[in-house]
Amino acid sequence: MEVPGVLDASVGYTGREFNELGDTAGPMNNADEFSPQQQQLTRYCQPVATYESVCGGDGHTEAVRVVFDPSVVSYEDIVRLFFENPRVPSVYGEQELQYQVACWAMDDRQLAAAKRASEAAGKGGVPIYDARRTMWHEGEDNHQNFFGSKPNRGPDI
């Protein structure tokens, strides 16, 4: 499915969050506890995620990053499409981090929009994380456009 205003989508790894010492921890939604300077400094301490490290259980999740033009399509419209997609299950309980169904938001406005969209779609159990607490690691070239090269194997968005 093509969405007007979506400029790019790429595969990568995210979700292993950091604390004020640059150490990583499991998902936490408390970016406000750290100053912007602490957040920026700790980003330099993050380990680089690769497909092999993620498969080895390093705490990252395989993910898709969507770049969009907010003058054409809103973040809320994009997450609504994600949550309303029947291939995105309602998830309750423990998930394997590598393959978890989740959403990452870049600011408080996006966090609120994602929560509204997930609840409206009846998928309030899907975790919504604060992307300010983690880094994006671009996936390897052979993982890009995976679903485009393998029709009928994945989500429509």
Contacts in CASP RR format, 6 or more apart in sequence:
PFRMAT RR
TARGET T0000
AUTHOR 0000-0000-0000
METHOD contacts of the structure
MODEL  1
MEVPGVLDASVGYTGREFNELGDTAGPMNNADEFSPQQQQLTRYCQPVAT
YESVCGGDGHTEAVRVVFDPSVVSYEDIVRLFFENPRVPSVYGEQELQYQ
VACWAMDDRQLAAAKRASEAAGKGGVPIYDARRTMWHEGEDNHQNFFGSK
PNRGPDI
1 81 0 8 1.000
1 156 0 8 1.000
1 157 0 8 1.000
3 68 0 8 1.000
3 73 0 8 1.000
3 77 0 8 1.000
3 78 0 8 1.000
3 81 0 8 1.000
3 157 0 8 1.000
4 72 0 8 1.000
4 73 0 8 1.000
5 68 0 8 1.000
5 69 0 8 1.000
5 72 0 8 1.000
5 73 0 8 1.000
6 66 0 8 1.000
6 67 0 8 1.000
6 68 0 8 1.000
6 73 0 8 1.000
6 78 0 8 1.000
7 67 0 8 1.000
7 68 0 8 1.000
7 69 0 8 1.000
8 66 0 8 1.000
8 67 0 8 1.000
9 64 0 8 1.000
9 65 0 8 1.000
9 66 0 8 1.000
9 67 0 8 1.000
10 64 0 8 1.000
10 65 0 8 1.000
10 67 0 8 1.000
10 138 0 8 1.000
10 139 0 8 1.000
10 144 0 8 1.000
11 62 0 8 1.000
11 63 0 8 1.000
11 64 0 8 1.000
11 65 0 8 1.000
11 139 0 8 1.000
11 143 0 8 1.000
11 144 0 8 1.000
11 146 0 8 1.000
12 49 0 8 1.000
12 62 0 8 1.000
12 63 0 8 1.000
12 64 0 8 1.000
12 65 0 8 1.000
12 136 0 8 1.000
12 137 0 8 1.000
12 138 0 8 1.000
12 139 0 8 1.000
12 143 0 8 1.000
13 49 0 8 1.000
13 50 0 8 1.000
13 51 0 8 1.000
13 54 0 8 1.000
13 60 0 8 1.000
13 61 0 8 1.000
13 62 0 8 1.000
13 63 0 8 1.000
13 136 0 8 1.000
13 137 0 8 1.000
13 139 0 8 1.000
14 49 0 8 1.000
14 60 0 8 1.000
14 61 0 8 1.000
14 63 0 8 1.000
14 65 0 8 1.000
14 104 0 8 1.000
14 131 0 8 1.000
14 134 0 8 1.000
14 135 0 8 1.000
14 136 0 8 1.000
14 137 0 8 1.000
15 26 0 8 1.000
15 27 0 8 1.000
15 59 0 8 1.000
15 60 0 8 1.000
15 61 0 8 1.000
15 63 0 8 1.000
15 97 0 8 1.000
15 102 0 8 1.000
15 104 0 8 1.000
15 129 0 8 1.000
15 134 0 8 1.000
16 24 0 8 1.000
16 26 0 8 1.000
16 46 0 8 1.000
16 47 0 8 1.000
16 49 0 8 1.000
16 58 0 8 1.000
16 59 0 8 1.000
16 60 0 8 1.000
16 134 0 8 1.000
17 24 0 8 1.000
17 25 0 8 1.000
17 26 0 8 1.000
17 27 0 8 1.000
17 28 0 8 1.000
17 129 0 8 1.000
17 133 0 8 1.000
17 134 0 8 1.000
18 24 0 8 1.000
18 25 0 8 1.000
18 42 0 8 1.000
18 43 0 8 1.000
18 45 0 8 1.000
18 46 0 8 1.000
18 133 0 8 1.000
18 134 0 8 1.000
18 135 0 8 1.000
19 25 0 8 1.000
19 34 0 8 1.000
19 42 0 8 1.000
20 33 0 8 1.000
20 34 0 8 1.000
20 38 0 8 1.000
20 42 0 8 1.000
21 42 0 8 1.000
22 41 0 8 1.000
22 42 0 8 1.000
22 45 0 8 1.000
22 46 0 8 1.000
23 45 0 8 1.000
24 46 0 8 1.000
24 47 0 8 1.000
24 59 0 8 1.000
26 59 0 8 1.000
27 127 0 8 1.000
27 129 0 8 1.000
27 133 0 8 1.000
28 133 0 8 1.000
29 111 0 8 1.000
29 128 0 8 1.000
29 129 0 8 1.000
29 130 0 8 1.000
29 133 0 8 1.000
30 130 0 8 1.000
30 133 0 8 1.000
31 39 0 8 1.000
31 130 0 8 1.000
31 132 0 8 1.000
31 133 0 8 1.000
34 42 0 8 1.000
39 132 0 8 1.000
39 133 0 8 1.000
43 135 0 8 1.000
46 135 0 8 1.000
47 53 0 8 1.000
47 58 0 8 1.000
48 137 0 8 1.000
49 58 0 8 1.000
49 60 0 8 1.000
49 137 0 8 1.000
50 137 0 8 1.000
50 139 0 8 1.000
50 140 0 8 1.000
51 139 0 8 1.000
51 140 0 8 1.000
51 143 0 8 1.000
53 60 0 8 1.000
54 60 0 8 1.000
54 61 0 8 1.000
54 62 0 8 1.000
54 98 0 8 1.000
55 98 0 8 1.000
57 97 0 8 1.000
57 98 0 8 1.000
59 97 0 8 1.000
59 98 0 8 1.000
60 97 0 8 1.000
60 98 0 8 1.000
60 137 0 8 1.000
61 97 0 8 1.000
61 98 0 8 1.000
61 99 0 8 1.000
61 100 0 8 1.000
61 102 0 8 1.000
62 98 0 8 1.000
62 99 0 8 1.000
63 102 0 8 1.000
63 104 0 8 1.000
63 136 0 8 1.000
65 136 0 8 1.000
66 78 0 8 1.000
68 75 0 8 1.000
68 78 0 8 1.000
74 113 0 8 1.000
75 105 0 8 1.000
75 109 0 8 1.000
75 110 0 8 1.000
75 113 0 8 1.000
75 114 0 8 1.000
76 113 0 8 1.000
76 116 0 8 1.000
76 117 0 8 1.000
79 103 0 8 1.000
79 110 0 8 1.000
79 113 0 8 1.000
79 114 0 8 1.000
79 117 0 8 1.000
79 118 0 8 1.000
80 117 0 8 1.000
80 120 0 8 1.000
80 121 0 8 1.000
81 157 0 8 1.000
82 88 0 8 1.000
82 103 0 8 1.000
82 117 0 8 1.000
82 157 0 8 1.000
83 103 0 8 1.000
83 117 0 8 1.000
83 118 0 8 1.000
83 120 0 8 1.000
83 121 0 8 1.000
83 122 0 8 1.000
83 123 0 8 1.000
83 126 0 8 1.000
84 117 0 8 1.000
84 121 0 8 1.000
85 155 0 8 1.000
85 156 0 8 1.000
85 157 0 8 1.000
87 154 0 8 1.000
87 155 0 8 1.000
87 156 0 8 1.000
88 101 0 8 1.000
88 123 0 8 1.000
88 126 0 8 1.000
88 155 0 8 1.000
89 101 0 8 1.000
89 123 0 8 1.000
90 122 0 8 1.000
90 123 0 8 1.000
90 124 0 8 1.000
90 125 0 8 1.000
90 126 0 8 1.000
91 100 0 8 1.000
91 101 0 8 1.000
91 123 0 8 1.000
91 125 0 8 1.000
91 126 0 8 1.000
91 127 0 8 1.000
92 125 0 8 1.000
95 101 0 8 1.000
95 102 0 8 1.000
95 127 0 8 1.000
100 127 0 8 1.000
101 126 0 8 1.000
101 127 0 8 1.000
102 126 0 8 1.000
102 127 0 8 1.000
102 128 0 8 1.000
102 129 0 8 1.000
103 114 0 8 1.000
103 118 0 8 1.000
103 126 0 8 1.000
103 127 0 8 1.000
103 128 0 8 1.000
103 129 0 8 1.000
104 128 0 8 1.000
104 129 0 8 1.000
104 130 0 8 1.000
104 131 0 8 1.000
104 134 0 8 1.000
105 111 0 8 1.000
105 113 0 8 1.000
105 114 0 8 1.000
105 128 0 8 1.000
105 129 0 8 1.000
105 130 0 8 1.000
105 131 0 8 1.000
106 131 0 8 1.000
106 132 0 8 1.000
107 132 0 8 1.000
111 128 0 8 1.000
111 130 0 8 1.000
114 128 0 8 1.000
115 124 0 8 1.000
115 128 0 8 1.000
118 124 0 8 1.000
118 125 0 8 1.000
118 126 0 8 1.000
118 128 0 8 1.000
146 153 0 8 1.000
147 153 0 8 1.000
147 154 0 8 1.000
147 155 0 8 1.000
END
